């Protein structure tokens, strides 16, 4: 939603503002765009491994949708964690085995359909619940492993958003390259009349304009949007980590869930009363 609004504001302000006193047709310079886009894509492919290139392609939808974790998603997550921990407290960690081995058919996860569809979060939770069923009992050791995994996950995500930001940083310089090449063409036509030279110089300057406009108006903001979306994913997984470590330290399910809730930022954190009401409903 905000991506579309921002896109329209950028185009409307820049292109619309120019159209008030300028000729829009002069801005259509396919050769300049070919140089800028082709150079940017080529540099992107040179600088990044296959995993990052494919990761950027898979992440484009996140730019439009933004972060997928809102207050309702976190409330559902806390419900999942409470239900899992309650089962473990009453019947032992081994009772979780049937659920973590087949989360797609688990009655617990089926009760929380939005969470169940989040395969990465389900895998993260089930992996560490499986560790509990195998007998892991030292919360500090498990926490160290979880932090290492989250750090690696953050590193992979940062490489994807950084690749887009890097492309944005390259656009102004490639715009200058396009402009310089345009000036070279102009100098080769120095004997032409002023009206032709003016058109050639204007076309060359469009390269500089396009590089800066595309960089600061679109590509760099898209990279920042990805960075924010990945950051939201990291907070979600961190919430799971905090709850699991609290459970391993022997706290009651309600306390483990409360520790996880307190780790959330204000814009996505359900209130204590909201969580308490939800847990009461789950307990009945």
N, C-alpha and C positions, 0 to 999 in steps of 0.2 A: 504493500500500500504506500508506504513512505518512499520506497524506491521510485514508483511511478510518479508520485507527486513531485519528488525532487527532480526527476528527469524532465518533466514538463516545465518546472520552474527554470531550470538551467537553459533549456532550449528556448523557452519563451522569452526569458530575459535577454539572452545574448543575441540569438538570431532575430527575435522579434524587435529588440531595440535597434539592431543594425538596419532592419528593413525600413525603419521610419525615415532614414535619410540616405540609405545605400541601395545598390542594385544587388539583389540576392543571387542573380545568375552568375556573378563574378566569383561567388564562393564555391561554385561547383567546378572543381578541378580534379578530375579522376586520377590524373598522373601523380599529382601531389599526394593524394590519399593512398595511392598504390605504394609510393615510396615510404610513407610514414607507417602504414599498417603492415606492409610487407617486411620492412626493417624491424618493426617491433615484434612481430610474430617470429621472425627468424632469430632475433636475439633471445627471445623467450625460450625457443627450442634449444638453442646453444647452451643457455645458462642452467637449464633444469633437467633433471633425470625424468625418465618415463613415468615414474610413480607420481611425480609432482604435476607433470603435464596432464595425465589422466585425472588426477585429483582436482585440478582446476576445472576441468570439464564437468566432473560429477558435482562440483560445488556451486555451479552457476545458479542453480535454483535457490540456494540459500541467500544469494544477493537480493533476489526479489522478495522472498518470503521473510527474510530476517531470522532472528533467533526463534526457535520453535518451543522453547520452554517458558511458559507463562505461569501465573499463580496456580491455575488449575492443574497444570502438569506437575508442579511440585507437590501440590496437595495429594494428587494421586500417588506420586512416588512415596510420600510419607506413609500413605495407606498400605502400599506394597511392603515397605520395610517393617511396619508394625505387624502385619499379618505373618510375615516370614519369621520375625523374631519371636512372636508369641508361640508359634508352632514349635520353634526350636527350644524355647523355655519349658514348654509343657511336655513335649515328647522326645526332646533331645535333638542334637544336630543331625543325627542320622535320618531323622524323619524328613529332612529337606532333600535327601538324595533323589527321590522320585521326581521332585519338582525341578531340580537343577539339571537333571539329565534329559528331561523332555519338557522344556519350558513352553513349547507350542501347544502342548496338551495339558499343561498343569492347571488344575482347578483354581489354584491361587492366582496365577498370572492371568488366567482367563477372566477373572473378576475385575481386572484392571486393563481393559483392551488397549487404551492408548499407550500405556507402558509396554504391553506385550508386543506392540508393533515396532517399538524402538529396539531393533535388534542389537545395536551396539551397547545400549544401556543394559539390556537383558543379559547379554554375554558377559559384561563386566561384573554384574551382580552375581550371576550364577557361577562364574569362575571362582570367586572368593567364598561363596557359600559352599562350593565343592571342596575348597581347601579346609573348611571347617569340618565337613563330613569325613575328611581323611585324617582328622585328628590334630590339626594345627591349633595351638593353644596360646602362643606367645603373640600378644597384640602388637608389640613393638616391631617384631620381625615382619609380621604381615603388613603393618603400616609402611615400613621401609620399601617393601616390594610394590605396594600400591602407589606410593609416591613416585617410584622409579617408572612404573608403567604410565602414570599420568604425565610425568615429565616427557617421556618419549612420545606420548600422544600429542602433547602440546607442541613438541618440536616438529612433528610431522605436519600438524595443522599450520604452524607458523611458516613452514616452507611453502605451503600452498598460497596463503595470503601474501607472503613476502614476494612470491613470484609475480603476482598481479600488481602489487605496489611497485616492484622493480620495472615492470612494463610501463606503468604510469610515469615513473621517473625518466624513462628513456624517450618518451614521446616528444617533449620540448626539443631535445637535441636532434631527434630525427626530423622534426619540423624545420629546424635550422638547415639540416642537410638538404631537405627538399627545396628550401628557399634559395640556398646557394646554387644548387643545380639549375633552378629557375633563372637566377641572375646570369649564370654561364650561358644559358640559351639566349637571354636578352642581349648580352654583350656580343653574341654572334650575329645579332640582328640590329646592330647599332646604327646601320644606315637607313633603317626603316623610318617612316614618318612618326611623329610624336604619339599619334593616337594608337598605333600598333605597339610602340615601345611601352606606352602607359599600360596597355592590356597585359603585356608580358611581365612587367614589373608587378602589377597587381596580382597576377596569378602566382608569381614567386612568393609574394608576401603572404598569400593564403596558406602556404606551407607552414610558415612560422605561427600564424594564427591557429591553424588546425592542430598542430602539435601541442601547443599550450592549452587550447580549449579542450581537446580530448583528454589530456592528462589530468588537469585540475577539475574539469567538469564531470568526467565519467570514470576513467580507468582507476585513478588513485582513490576516489571515493568508493568504488566497487571493492578494491582491495581492503580498505578500512572496514567496509561492511562485512566482508568475510572474516576479518580479524575479530570483529565484535561477536559474530555468530559462533565462531570457534571458541571464543572466551566463554560464552554462555554454555556451550557443551561441556567445557572443562569444569565450570561451577556445578553442573548437574552431577557429573561423575564424582566430584569432590564431596558432594552431599552424601552420596552413597558410601563413600569411604569413611566419612566421619561416623555414620550410623553403624557400620560394620565394626569399626574399632571399638565403639562404645559397647556394642553387644558382646564383643570378645572380652571386654574388661568386666563383664558381669552385671551391667546395668539392666534394669527392667526395660521391656520393650518401649514403654511410654517415655522413659528417660532417654533412651538411645535415639528415638524419633525427635525428642525435643532438642537434643544436641545438634542433630542434623538441621532442624528448623532454624535454630539460632545462627547457623552458618550462612543463611541466605541473605541476599540483599533485600532492602525494604520493598522494592518494586515487585518482587515475586514471592515474598515471604507471607504465607497465610498466618493469621493471628493465632494466638494460643487457644482462644475460644473456638475458632473454626476447626483447628486440628483436634481439639478435645472432643468436640461434637462428632467429628468424623470417626474418631477412634471408638467412641461410645457406640456408634452405629455398627462398626465392624465387630465389636465385641458381643453384640446381641445376636 
